[in-house]
Amino acid sequence: MSRAAAIVVGVGAEQGLGAALCRRFAAEGHHVFVAGRTPEKIGRVVASIAAAGGSAEAA
């Protein structure tokens, strides 16, 4: 069963499970907003998603 692309907001997603979920949603074709308290870590998650061909931005 296929799903339409959605927008996902990952809160507390700069590391651990939140980051992993953001990467997974992006790999499935969703656009991800990565939110958290540490801008440098958020930037790393966004960069890793982009490097894998996904769509993400810092929120």
Phi, psi and omega per residue, in radians:
M1 nan 2.218 -3.139
S2 -1.690 2.638 3.111
R3 -2.068 2.599 3.060
A4 -1.253 2.635 3.097
A5 -1.105 2.490 -3.127
A6 -2.269 3.013 3.036
I7 -1.781 2.281 -3.111
V8 -2.079 2.356 3.041
V9 -1.959 2.021 3.106
G10 -1.736 1.956 -3.130
V11 -1.723 2.345 -3.063
G12 1.227 0.614 -2.962
A13 -1.789 0.359 -3.096
E14 -1.413 -0.151 3.088
Q15 -2.867 3.008 3.032
G16 1.092 -2.449 -3.071
L17 -1.093 -0.710 3.131
G18 -1.050 -0.763 3.113
A19 -1.157 -0.714 3.131
A20 -1.098 -0.722 3.119
L21 -1.153 -0.700 3.089
C22 -1.064 -0.769 3.123
R23 -1.091 -0.712 -3.136
R24 -1.141 -0.823 3.117
F25 -1.057 -0.731 3.123
A26 -1.112 -0.700 3.121
A27 -1.115 -0.456 3.120
E28 -1.521 0.058 3.034
G29 1.740 0.133 3.134
H30 -1.551 2.657 3.023
H31 -1.520 2.287 -3.025
V32 -2.045 2.291 2.944
F33 -1.746 2.102 -3.108
V34 -1.731 2.091 -3.112
A35 -2.128 2.536 3.109
G36 -3.131 -3.019 -3.064
R37 -1.622 -0.320 -3.038
T38 -1.970 1.803 -3.076
P39 -0.977 -0.651 -3.130
E40 -1.122 -0.737 3.138
K41 -1.211 -0.674 3.094
I42 -1.071 -0.753 3.114
G43 -1.051 -0.663 3.109
R44 -1.157 -0.697 3.113
V45 -1.145 -0.798 3.121
V46 -1.052 -0.753 -3.139
A47 -1.120 -0.693 3.141
S48 -1.186 -0.616 3.085
I49 -1.164 -0.784 3.131
A50 -1.103 -0.697 3.140
A51 -1.115 -0.502 3.126
A52 -1.526 0.041 3.097
G53 1.621 0.163 -3.138
G54 -1.570 3.104 -3.120
S55 -2.058 2.040 -3.114
A56 -2.659 2.738 3.018
E57 -2.621 2.722 3.128
A58 -1.300 2.475 3.114
A59 -2.110 nan nan
